[in-house]
Amino acid sequence: MLGQFENVGAFIRDCNGTKLRYDQACLEIITAGPVNFWSQYEECEDCMLLETAKLEKSGAIVLETISPIKYALHNGSHEICNGTYEFNEFGQYSINILNDTHNCVPRMTAEPDAAYLPILTAVVVLLSMATLWYIVKGIGKRVVAGRMYARYFAREDNELGSETRVLTTETSVPRSPTRSRLRSLDIFRGFSIALMIFVNAGGGGYGIFSHSAWNGLTVADVVFPWFAFAMGEALVLSLNARLRTSLPRITALKQVAQRSLLMSLIGICLSSVNVSWFDVRLPGVLQRLAAMYLIVGAVECAFMRTSQNITPGRSLFRDIAAGWQQWLATILLVAIQVCISLTVSAPGCPRGYLGPGGLHRTALGDFTLQNCTGGIAGYIDRLILGPSHLYQRGSFRKIYLPIQPHDPEGLLGILSGVLVVQAGAHATRIMLVYNHARARIMRWVFWSIIFSVIGGALCVFSKNGGPIPINKNLWSVSYCLVTAGMAFFIQAVLYFLVDLKTKWGGRPLYYAGQNALFLYIGSELLKRHFPLYWHVPAPTHSQLLATHAAAMLMWLAVGVALHRKRIFITL
């Protein structure tokens, strides 16, 4: 009986002879006769219960704890009782229907582990290390004199543009904002790539660092659009500098196309490692970035103004006037994506269906959605690219059990994804057309609110509601708007702290942002190789978190080393 282990759950990792893994719990069912246990994750929207276990007598079953579970106990065709309960990692629970057949509430017989304690510990350790570094550095600036100071501190600050500056005769001359590089942009990009490496490594096995099953938003879901937002910022900054030197627009377009083609080829090569051509994944992260970069780059080459006409004073519409043509083209592409998604139906599927298929059912109780995964977006990918060339995994597959593959970086999502890159481009346009720091920050915050409110309204500020729910798998318009709004706000905060107040140098994220694409490619190629990967038998969250965080820190160290050697790898 599990009851004898009361309050010692932290030391119990066994369930009737089966060793528990992380995100698993043990449920003992005490019964006098045969009983069937039916269950389903609450995360699985509108899904029917599935038979999980058959017990001829009292016994224990292993349950996953990734989501609260809806369950029911059956005696043959008769339902005994049902309920919903959130089981926790390594917890021990029991349901006794021997005496009370109507009581289905599990009783905790051994306490679960504190699954999220390792995250808190990691945050405290990293903050302590950062604080200690700045304390040591501050003491070093005051104690170490002469050559040591000049070698290790002053030179670095002068080169990187932090709070220590070399006074020259040009210091009194204000620099044009079109020539200044946003240090906060590299920090934002470095933060995005560091988080992306950590998430792709496994994110410690935590659900908050894994992609949403279908609708919803997690930490893992915001990384990609943030990186795309930063790419849009850098695109406009680079194009503006080149076009102002009288570079022909057609030449700039060729350069954009070449970089896009090279990026997509690298992405396909990454997908072809250890697989045959017939199973190569054609869509992917770099391929999606390349497609969005090409579209936004082409629009910017056609309509970008080389003279921003910055004048003293304030204007509420200067940023809109500088980019209205670009936004018109972007809105047209987004409108096409929305119209196709909501008005065109895949064969055998409801019109406007945006669900995962599989076990998912419509409001009418229709269970014939097995082939409708991703709606028309998934059908277009399977028709044009072929099912074998799409992503074969995904967190939604474990919950909804679909029979069709779906790629979160599919073709139709490119049109809505352009919105995120164009939002990043607009963030840079704000910097180019406004000379006052307050004006820049106010407009970034303003657009953050506008984007977030519109995106929230489309999903009725809920997870599964509204005409267009927030969905990373489909890159829905609400998802693009909300993530772009978050990126606007982060850019405003970083600009205030880093570029305006110079309160933080952003190291080592600043270094990683200068070689972000190289770090991503390297991390994808080597993420299953030592020392970036350790095989841990029967791991816990703390062990996984340590290994995945170590991999991220190693790549940040590579970024620091590349910066020290003045190596900047770009396409």
C-alpha positions as CSV (number, residue, x, y, z in Angstrom):
1,M,0.0,0.0,0.0
2,L,1.3,3.5,-0.9
3,G,-0.2,5.0,2.2
4,Q,2.7,3.8,4.4
5,F,4.9,6.3,2.6
6,E,2.9,9.3,3.8
7,N,4.8,12.7,3.3
8,V,8.0,11.1,1.9
9,G,7.2,11.7,-1.7
10,A,10.5,13.3,-2.4
11,F,12.2,9.9,-1.9
12,I,9.8,7.8,-3.8
13,R,10.4,7.4,-7.6
14,D,8.7,4.0,-8.1
15,C,5.2,3.1,-9.1
16,N,4.3,-0.5,-8.6
17,G,7.7,-1.6,-10.0
18,T,7.9,1.1,-12.7
19,K,10.5,3.8,-12.2
20,L,9.0,7.3,-12.6
21,R,10.4,9.8,-15.0
22,Y,10.2,13.6,-14.7
23,D,6.6,14.8,-15.4
24,Q,5.1,11.6,-14.2
25,A,3.0,10.7,-11.1
26,C,1.7,7.4,-9.7
27,L,-2.0,6.8,-9.1
28,E,-3.2,3.7,-7.1
29,I,-6.8,2.6,-7.6
30,I,-8.2,0.5,-4.8
31,T,-11.0,-1.7,-6.0
32,A,-12.6,-5.1,-5.3
33,G,-13.2,-5.9,-8.9
34,P,-12.3,-5.1,-12.5
35,V,-12.2,-1.4,-13.4
36,N,-11.3,0.6,-16.5
37,F,-9.5,3.9,-16.2
38,W,-10.3,6.5,-18.9
39,S,-8.5,9.8,-19.1
40,Q,-7.6,12.7,-21.3
41,Y,-5.4,15.8,-20.9
42,E,-7.4,19.0,-20.1
43,E,-5.0,20.7,-22.6
44,C,-6.7,18.6,-25.3
45,E,-9.6,20.9,-26.3
46,D,-12.9,19.2,-26.7
47,C,-11.3,15.7,-26.8
48,M,-13.1,12.6,-25.7
49,L,-11.7,10.4,-23.0
50,L,-9.5,7.4,-24.0
51,E,-9.2,4.1,-22.2
52,T,-5.8,4.3,-20.4
53,A,-5.7,1.2,-18.3
54,K,-7.6,-2.0,-17.4
55,L,-7.3,-3.3,-13.8
56,E,-8.6,-6.7,-12.7
57,K,-7.9,-5.7,-9.1
58,S,-6.3,-3.0,-7.1
59,G,-3.2,-1.6,-8.8
60,A,-1.2,1.5,-9.8
61,I,-0.8,3.3,-13.1
62,V,1.6,5.9,-14.3
63,L,0.2,9.3,-15.4
64,E,1.8,12.2,-17.2
65,T,1.7,15.5,-15.4
66,I,2.1,17.9,-18.4
67,S,-1.5,19.0,-18.0
68,P,-4.5,18.5,-15.6
69,I,-6.2,15.3,-16.4
70,K,-9.9,14.6,-16.9
71,Y,-10.7,11.0,-15.9
72,A,-13.5,8.5,-15.4
73,L,-13.7,5.0,-13.8
74,H,-15.8,2.4,-15.6
75,N,-17.1,-1.0,-14.5
76,G,-17.7,-2.5,-17.8
77,S,-20.0,-0.2,-19.7
78,H,-21.1,1.6,-16.5
79,E,-19.4,4.7,-15.4
80,I,-18.6,4.7,-11.7
81,C,-17.4,8.2,-11.2
82,N,-15.4,11.0,-12.9
83,G,-13.4,14.1,-12.2
84,T,-10.6,16.4,-13.1
85,Y,-7.3,16.6,-11.1
86,E,-3.9,18.1,-11.5
87,F,-1.3,15.5,-10.7
88,N,2.2,16.7,-9.8
89,E,5.7,15.4,-10.6
90,F,6.7,12.2,-8.6
91,G,3.5,12.5,-6.6
92,Q,1.8,9.5,-5.2
93,Y,-2.0,9.4,-5.2
94,S,-4.8,6.9,-4.6
95,I,-8.5,6.6,-5.4
96,N,-10.4,4.2,-3.1
97,I,-13.7,3.0,-4.6
98,L,-13.9,0.0,-2.4
99,N,-16.2,1.6,0.1
100,D,-17.4,4.8,-1.7
101,T,-18.1,4.2,-5.4
102,H,-19.1,7.9,-5.9
103,N,-15.9,9.4,-4.6
104,C,-13.4,9.9,-7.4
105,V,-11.2,12.6,-5.7
106,P,-7.6,11.4,-5.5
107,R,-5.9,11.4,-2.1
108,M,-2.3,12.4,-1.9
109,T,-0.3,9.6,-0.2
110,A,3.1,11.1,-0.8
111,E,4.0,14.7,-1.6
112,P,5.3,15.5,-5.1
113,D,8.6,17.2,-5.8
114,A,8.9,21.0,-6.3
115,A,9.4,20.7,-10.0
116,Y,10.0,24.4,-10.6
117,L,12.5,24.9,-7.8
118,P,15.5,24.3,-10.1
119,I,14.4,27.2,-12.3
120,L,14.4,29.5,-9.3
121,T,17.8,28.2,-8.2
122,A,19.2,28.7,-11.7
123,V,17.9,32.3,-11.8
124,V,19.4,33.1,-8.4
125,V,22.8,31.6,-9.4
126,L,22.9,33.5,-12.7
127,L,22.0,36.8,-11.0
128,S,24.5,36.2,-8.3
129,M,27.2,35.5,-10.8
130,A,26.3,38.7,-12.8
131,T,26.3,40.8,-9.6
132,L,29.6,39.4,-8.5
133,W,31.1,40.2,-11.9
134,Y,30.0,43.8,-11.8
135,I,31.3,44.2,-8.2
136,V,34.7,42.8,-9.1
137,K,34.8,44.9,-12.2
138,G,33.9,48.0,-10.2
139,I,36.6,47.3,-7.7
140,G,39.0,46.6,-10.5
141,K,38.3,50.0,-12.1
142,R,39.2,51.8,-8.8
143,V,42.0,49.6,-7.5
144,V,43.9,48.5,-10.6
145,A,45.7,51.5,-12.1
146,G,47.8,52.3,-15.1
147,R,48.4,49.7,-17.8
148,M,46.2,47.0,-16.2
149,Y,43.2,49.3,-16.1
150,A,43.8,50.6,-19.7
151,R,44.2,47.0,-21.0
152,Y,41.2,45.3,-19.4
153,F,38.6,47.9,-18.8
154,A,39.0,51.3,-20.6
155,R,39.7,49.9,-24.0
156,E,36.7,47.6,-23.9
157,D,34.4,50.3,-22.8
158,N,35.6,52.8,-25.4
159,E,35.3,50.2,-28.2
160,L,31.9,49.0,-27.3
161,G,30.4,52.4,-26.5
162,S,29.4,51.9,-22.8
163,E,29.6,54.5,-20.1
164,T,33.3,55.2,-20.4
165,R,34.0,57.5,-23.4
166,V,37.0,59.0,-25.0
167,L,36.7,62.8,-25.1
168,T,37.4,64.2,-28.6
169,T,36.7,67.4,-30.4
170,E,33.7,65.7,-32.0
171,T,32.0,65.0,-28.7
172,S,30.0,68.2,-28.8
173,V,28.7,67.4,-32.3
174,P,25.5,65.4,-32.1
175,R,25.7,62.3,-34.2
176,S,23.0,61.7,-36.8
177,P,20.6,59.0,-35.6
178,T,20.8,57.4,-39.0
179,R,24.5,56.6,-38.4
180,S,24.3,55.3,-34.8
181,R,23.9,51.6,-34.3
182,L,21.4,50.5,-31.7
183,R,23.4,48.6,-29.1
184,S,20.1,47.4,-27.7
185,L,19.4,45.8,-31.1
186,D,22.4,43.4,-30.7
187,I,21.4,42.7,-27.1
188,F,17.8,41.9,-28.1
189,R,19.1,39.6,-30.9
190,G,21.6,38.0,-28.5
191,F,18.9,37.5,-25.9
192,S,16.6,35.9,-28.5
193,I,19.3,33.5,-29.8
194,A,20.4,32.5,-26.3
195,L,16.8,31.7,-25.4
196,M,16.4,29.9,-28.7
197,I,19.5,27.7,-28.1
198,F,18.2,26.9,-24.6
199,V,14.7,26.0,-25.9
200,N,16.0,23.9,-28.8
201,A,18.3,22.0,-26.4
202,G,15.3,20.9,-24.4
203,G,14.5,23.7,-22.0
204,G,15.1,21.6,-19.0
205,G,12.1,19.4,-19.9
206,Y,9.7,22.1,-18.7
207,G,6.4,22.7,-20.4
208,I,6.9,26.5,-20.2
209,F,10.0,26.1,-22.3
210,S,8.2,23.8,-24.8
211,H,5.9,24.9,-27.6
212,S,2.2,25.0,-26.9
213,A,0.3,21.9,-27.8
214,W,-1.8,24.0,-30.2
215,N,-3.3,27.3,-29.1
216,G,-1.7,29.4,-26.5
217,L,1.6,31.0,-25.8
218,T,4.7,29.8,-23.9
219,V,8.3,31.1,-23.6
220,A,9.3,28.9,-26.4
221,D,6.6,30.3,-28.7
222,V,7.9,33.9,-28.5
223,V,11.6,33.3,-29.3
224,F,11.2,32.8,-33.1
225,P,9.1,35.9,-33.8
226,W,11.4,38.0,-31.5
227,F,14.3,37.0,-33.6
228,A,12.4,37.8,-36.8
229,F,11.5,41.2,-35.3
230,A,15.2,41.9,-34.7
231,M,16.0,40.8,-38.2
232,G,13.5,43.4,-39.5
233,E,15.3,46.0,-37.4
234,A,18.7,45.1,-38.8
235,L,17.4,44.9,-42.4
236,V,16.2,48.5,-42.4
237,L,19.3,49.7,-40.6
238,S,21.5,48.1,-43.2
239,L,19.5,49.0,-46.3
240,N,19.2,52.6,-45.2
241,A,23.0,52.9,-44.9
242,R,23.6,51.3,-48.3
243,L,20.9,53.2,-50.2
244,R,22.2,56.5,-48.8
245,T,25.5,55.9,-50.4
246,S,23.8,55.9,-53.8
247,L,23.7,52.1,-54.1
248,P,21.2,51.2,-56.9
249,R,18.0,49.7,-55.5
250,I,18.2,46.8,-57.9
251,T,21.7,46.0,-56.6
252,A,20.4,46.1,-53.0
253,L,17.5,43.8,-54.0
254,K,20.0,41.3,-55.5
255,Q,22.0,41.3,-52.3
256,V,18.8,40.7,-50.3
257,A,17.9,37.8,-52.7
258,Q,21.3,36.3,-52.4
259,R,21.3,36.4,-48.7
260,S,17.8,34.9,-48.6
261,L,18.8,32.1,-50.9
262,L,21.9,31.2,-48.9
263,M,20.0,31.3,-45.7
264,S,17.3,28.9,-47.0
265,L,20.0,26.5,-48.4
266,I,21.7,26.4,-45.1
267,G,18.4,25.6,-43.4
268,I,17.7,22.7,-45.8
269,C,21.2,21.4,-45.2
270,L,20.6,21.4,-41.5
271,S,17.4,19.4,-42.0
272,S,19.1,16.8,-44.2
273,V,21.6,15.6,-41.5
274,N,21.3,11.9,-41.0
275,V,18.2,11.6,-43.3
276,S,17.7,10.6,-46.9
277,W,16.5,13.2,-49.4
278,F,13.0,11.6,-49.4
279,D,12.7,12.6,-45.7
280,V,14.4,16.0,-45.7
281,R,12.3,18.6,-44.0
282,L,11.9,21.4,-46.6
283,P,10.3,24.1,-44.3
284,G,12.3,25.2,-41.3
285,V,13.3,28.1,-39.1
286,L,16.0,29.5,-41.5
287,Q,13.8,28.8,-44.5
288,R,11.0,30.8,-42.9
289,L,13.4,33.6,-42.0
290,A,14.7,33.6,-45.5
291,A,11.3,33.9,-47.1
292,M,10.2,36.7,-44.8
293,Y,13.5,38.5,-45.2
294,L,13.1,38.4,-49.0
295,I,9.6,39.7,-49.0
296,V,10.2,42.5,-46.5
297,G,13.6,43.3,-48.1
298,A,12.0,43.6,-51.6
299,V,9.3,45.9,-50.3
300,E,11.9,48.1,-48.5
301,C,14.1,48.2,-51.6
302,A,11.1,49.5,-53.6
303,F,9.7,52.0,-51.1
304,M,12.4,53.0,-48.6
305,R,13.1,56.7,-48.4
306,T,16.7,57.6,-48.4
307,S,16.1,61.0,-46.9
308,Q,14.3,60.9,-43.6
309,N,13.9,64.7,-43.4
310,I,14.5,64.9,-39.6
311,T,13.5,68.3,-38.3
312,P,13.2,69.7,-34.7
313,G,9.9,69.4,-33.1
314,R,7.3,66.6,-32.8
315,S,5.1,64.9,-35.3
316,L,2.5,62.2,-34.6
317,F,2.6,60.8,-38.1
318,R,6.2,61.0,-39.2
319,D,6.9,57.2,-38.7
320,I,3.7,56.3,-40.5
321,A,4.4,58.7,-43.4
322,A,7.9,57.1,-43.8
323,G,6.5,53.6,-44.1
324,W,2.9,53.7,-45.2
325,Q,3.6,52.0,-48.5
326,Q,5.5,49.2,-46.8
327,W,2.6,48.7,-44.4
328,L,0.1,48.7,-47.2
329,A,1.9,45.8,-48.9
330,T,2.2,44.0,-45.6
331,I,-1.5,44.4,-44.7
332,L,-2.4,43.1,-48.2
333,L,-0.3,39.9,-47.6
334,V,-1.8,39.4,-44.2
335,A,-5.3,39.9,-45.6
336,I,-4.6,37.2,-48.2
337,Q,-3.5,34.8,-45.4
338,V,-6.6,35.5,-43.3
339,C,-9.0,35.1,-46.2
340,I,-7.5,31.8,-47.3
341,S,-7.5,30.5,-43.7
342,L,-11.1,31.5,-42.9
343,T,-12.9,31.0,-46.2
344,V,-11.2,28.1,-48.0
345,S,-11.8,24.6,-46.7
346,A,-9.5,21.7,-47.0
347,P,-11.1,18.6,-48.6
348,G,-13.4,16.9,-46.1
349,C,-12.8,19.6,-43.4
350,P,-15.0,22.5,-42.2
351,R,-14.5,25.9,-43.6
352,G,-12.2,28.1,-41.5
353,Y,-11.1,25.1,-39.4
354,L,-7.9,26.1,-37.5
355,G,-7.6,23.1,-35.2
356,P,-5.1,20.2,-34.8
357,G,-7.3,17.4,-36.1
358,G,-6.9,14.0,-34.5
359,L,-8.9,13.7,-31.4
360,H,-10.1,17.3,-31.7
361,R,-13.8,17.8,-32.4
362,T,-15.9,20.7,-33.5
363,A,-18.7,22.4,-31.5
364,L,-21.2,20.1,-33.2
365,G,-19.4,17.0,-31.9
366,D,-18.0,16.0,-35.3
367,F,-15.2,13.4,-34.9
368,T,-14.3,13.2,-38.6
369,L,-11.4,15.6,-38.3
370,Q,-8.5,13.1,-38.5
371,N,-7.2,14.5,-41.8
372,C,-7.8,18.2,-41.0
373,T,-4.7,18.9,-39.0
374,G,-3.8,22.6,-39.6
375,G,-6.9,23.2,-41.8
376,I,-6.2,24.7,-45.2
377,A,-2.6,25.7,-44.2
378,G,-1.7,22.1,-43.4
379,Y,-3.4,20.8,-46.6
380,I,-1.4,23.3,-48.8
381,D,1.9,22.1,-47.2
382,R,1.0,18.4,-47.7
383,L,-0.1,19.0,-51.3
384,I,2.8,21.1,-52.4
385,L,5.7,19.9,-50.3
386,G,4.6,16.3,-49.6
387,P,3.9,14.8,-46.1
388,S,7.4,13.2,-45.9
389,H,9.0,16.7,-46.2
390,L,7.2,18.2,-43.3
391,Y,8.0,18.2,-39.6
392,Q,7.1,14.8,-38.2
393,R,7.1,15.7,-34.5
394,G,5.5,18.4,-32.3
395,S,4.0,18.6,-28.8
396,F,0.5,18.5,-30.2
397,R,1.0,15.0,-31.6
398,K,1.3,13.5,-28.1
399,I,-2.0,15.1,-27.0
400,Y,-4.2,15.1,-30.1
401,L,-2.9,12.0,-31.8
402,P,-3.3,13.2,-35.4
403,I,-2.6,11.0,-38.4
404,Q,-1.4,13.8,-40.7
405,P,1.9,15.7,-40.2
406,H,1.9,19.4,-39.8
407,D,4.8,21.9,-40.1
408,P,4.8,25.0,-37.9
409,E,7.0,26.8,-40.5
410,G,4.7,26.0,-43.5
411,L,4.0,28.1,-46.6
412,L,0.8,30.0,-45.6
413,G,2.3,31.2,-42.4
414,I,5.0,33.1,-44.3
415,L,2.4,35.7,-45.3
416,S,1.4,36.5,-41.7
417,G,5.0,36.2,-40.5
418,V,5.9,39.1,-42.7
419,L,3.9,41.2,-40.2
420,V,6.4,40.5,-37.5
421,V,9.4,41.4,-39.6
422,Q,7.7,44.5,-40.9
423,A,7.0,45.5,-37.3
424,G,10.8,45.2,-36.6
425,A,11.4,47.3,-39.7
426,H,9.0,50.0,-38.4
427,A,10.9,50.0,-35.0
428,T,14.0,51.0,-36.9
429,R,12.1,53.6,-39.0
430,I,11.0,55.2,-35.7
431,M,14.6,55.5,-34.7
432,L,15.5,57.0,-38.1
433,V,12.8,59.6,-38.3
434,Y,12.8,60.8,-34.7
435,N,15.8,62.5,-33.2
436,H,14.5,62.6,-29.6
437,A,14.9,59.6,-27.4
438,R,11.6,60.3,-25.6
439,A,9.8,60.3,-28.9
440,R,11.3,57.0,-29.9
441,I,10.4,55.3,-26.7
442,M,6.9,56.7,-26.6
443,R,6.2,55.4,-30.1
444,W,7.6,52.0,-29.4
445,V,5.4,51.7,-26.4
446,F,2.4,53.1,-28.3
447,W,2.8,50.5,-31.1
448,S,3.3,47.8,-28.5
449,I,-0.1,48.6,-27.0
450,I,-1.8,48.8,-30.4
451,F,-0.4,45.5,-31.6
452,S,-1.1,43.7,-28.3
453,V,-4.7,45.0,-28.0
454,I,-5.6,44.1,-31.6
455,G,-4.0,40.7,-31.2
456,G,-5.8,40.1,-27.9
457,A,-9.1,41.2,-29.4
458,L,-8.8,38.7,-32.2
459,C,-8.6,35.9,-29.6
460,V,-11.0,37.6,-27.1
461,F,-8.0,37.6,-24.7
462,S,-8.4,33.9,-24.2
463,K,-6.5,30.8,-25.1
464,N,-9.0,29.1,-27.4
465,G,-11.5,31.8,-28.0
466,G,-12.2,34.3,-30.7
467,P,-12.2,34.1,-34.5
468,I,-8.4,33.8,-34.6
469,P,-6.8,32.2,-31.6
470,I,-3.1,32.7,-30.7
471,N,-1.4,29.8,-32.5
472,K,2.3,29.4,-33.2
473,N,1.8,26.3,-35.3
474,L,-0.2,28.3,-37.8
475,W,1.5,31.7,-37.2
476,S,-2.0,33.2,-36.8
477,V,-2.4,36.9,-37.1
478,S,-3.2,37.3,-33.4
479,Y,0.0,35.4,-32.6
480,C,2.1,37.7,-34.8
481,L,0.5,40.8,-33.4
482,V,0.9,39.8,-29.8
483,T,4.5,38.7,-30.1
484,A,5.4,41.8,-32.2
485,G,3.8,44.0,-29.5
486,M,5.9,42.3,-26.9
487,A,9.0,42.9,-29.0
488,F,8.2,46.6,-29.3
489,F,8.0,46.9,-25.6
490,I,11.3,45.0,-25.0
491,Q,13.0,47.2,-27.5
492,A,11.8,50.3,-25.7
493,V,13.0,49.0,-22.4
494,L,16.4,48.0,-23.7
495,Y,16.9,51.3,-25.5
496,F,16.1,53.2,-22.3
497,L,18.5,51.1,-20.2
498,V,21.3,50.6,-22.7
499,D,21.4,53.3,-25.3
500,L,19.9,56.2,-23.4
501,K,20.9,55.7,-19.7
502,T,23.9,53.4,-20.4
503,K,23.0,51.5,-17.2
504,W,23.8,48.1,-18.7
505,G,26.3,47.0,-21.3
506,G,24.4,43.9,-22.2
507,R,27.3,41.5,-22.0
508,P,27.5,38.7,-23.0
509,L,24.2,39.0,-24.9
510,Y,25.7,41.9,-26.9
511,Y,28.5,39.6,-28.1
512,A,26.1,36.8,-29.1
513,G,23.9,39.2,-31.0
514,Q,26.8,40.1,-33.3
515,N,27.1,36.5,-34.5
516,A,23.6,35.3,-33.8
517,L,23.1,33.4,-37.1
518,F,26.4,31.6,-36.7
519,L,25.6,30.6,-33.1
520,Y,22.2,29.3,-34.2
521,I,23.6,27.2,-37.0
522,G,26.4,25.8,-34.8
523,S,24.0,24.9,-32.0
524,E,21.7,23.1,-34.4
525,L,24.6,21.1,-35.9
526,L,26.2,20.1,-32.6
527,K,23.3,20.0,-30.2
528,R,23.6,16.2,-30.0
529,H,27.3,16.1,-29.5
530,F,29.5,16.3,-26.4
531,P,30.2,18.6,-24.5
532,L,27.0,20.4,-25.6
533,Y,24.9,17.3,-24.9
534,W,25.1,14.8,-22.1
535,H,23.0,11.6,-22.0
536,V,21.5,11.3,-18.5
537,P,19.7,8.1,-17.7
538,A,16.4,8.7,-15.9
539,P,17.0,12.4,-15.7
540,T,15.3,14.9,-13.5
541,H,14.3,18.5,-14.3
542,S,17.3,19.8,-12.3
543,Q,19.7,17.6,-14.3
544,L,18.2,18.5,-17.7
545,L,18.1,22.2,-16.7
546,A,21.8,22.1,-15.8
547,T,22.9,20.4,-19.1
548,H,20.7,22.6,-21.3
549,A,21.7,25.8,-19.6
550,A,25.4,24.7,-19.8
551,A,25.0,24.3,-23.6
552,M,23.6,27.8,-23.9
553,L,26.4,29.3,-21.8
554,M,29.0,27.5,-23.9
555,W,27.6,29.1,-27.1
556,L,27.5,32.5,-25.3
557,A,31.2,31.9,-24.6
558,V,31.8,31.2,-28.3
559,G,30.1,34.6,-29.0
560,V,32.5,36.3,-26.5
561,A,35.5,34.6,-28.1
562,L,34.5,35.7,-31.6
563,H,34.0,39.3,-30.5
564,R,37.4,39.3,-28.8
565,K,39.0,38.1,-32.1
566,R,36.9,40.7,-34.0
567,I,35.3,37.9,-36.0
568,F,31.9,38.7,-37.3
569,I,30.3,36.0,-39.5
570,T,27.4,37.1,-41.7
571,L,25.8,36.0,-44.9
